């Protein structure tokens, strides 16, 4: 800085640009025009954004009429790069013999990569549109089956997206 | 009028003026945030009250509730004194600004200005605004923080450089008016042209130097946040910070008001037309006429001043900050010669036309 005696950029300017004021007036005109353009702001709590089917929000378990689709194979837990999923399998007398006794996703670890959904052979775990994830404590951030199970009707859009594009 | 009645009137006037100006400064902060938002295609504060109108009160209330932290190594007394100097000086200027013509009720003339008909009006305004730099420099120095000190030093250097051009710009107006008294200067513009028509170069000079004097962008080097954290108010918190912040806006309104008085005809609504004569055709009672003129004067003067404040804010959100060497080059190599030439030409024209 100290040794710079000439500003080569300013030597390339023409006379009107060098006396500043017309250019400043142009700049002011630009900002004045911006003032009357439509605003980009979304008034969040009142106006909510509804994502497309491709959105990867909170991972959830698909619930059908007779219970969850999950067969507790543990692939999601195995593939999870953040080690956020814990599955413990149990057995029943129904057609599908296995079900998850315990299924926990630690939302403090989840990175929303969608690998669990991709690896699942039963389409039992999918990414939902839920992006409002607020927890009062660290314990609340660990979601059990009661919070993870979502009726299949609410997840149709995501399931269709998966069938079309995967 | 006896001395005591005069004193009481002056105190009441002072109370009203100080409170109005602080509220105006608080609302200018809201205006700044709103206009900044519009320029950036946003909405701006709109949660507190209708259209965000109570945001200023929320801001000030928050500042009152904040802890007042003083750095351990700072000089406590000077640290506390600096914001007081800033705000006191900023408010004192308002005492000198004639917002409207004097009111005559039943033959007695009441001036609505705190210091009416001061013969050295413009000079006193210049003196007061240059005392304002003490507040900033002291705030920077007493914080015992090198960034604050840099901010304070830059502010002093900047004010000294730009005050010259500002003074010379004012001298040209004074030559036109033949008086230093602000009331006389406005009265001269009442019937004839506004001085901005005689002094367009002087007006632009004054506007640019006023931006520099009030530390507004693009000359806000004393608080350049990328380089100096917060500049001179880095170490201030709570209402002390609030006072420094309000002083900045009060200064802005003061220089806008002075610009309105010197160049835009003060309380004169239409150039080349005598408002008093026009209104006099409709209102014959002299008392009613003078009250109506005073009301009109206030509205016109304040709308001019706030229009200029809008331009200040508009400029801030349009232009990038100057570099320090560019600032000095502009002040000394460009503005000062232009101001000198402006004074000489004005003097020669006045000498040969009168």
Interface residues (C-beta under 8 A of the other chain):
Chain A: X1 X21 X24 X27 X28 X30 X31 X32 X34 X35 X37 X38 X39 X40 X41 X43
Chain B: X35 X38 X39 X40 X41 X42 X43 X204 X314 X315 X317 X318 X319 X325
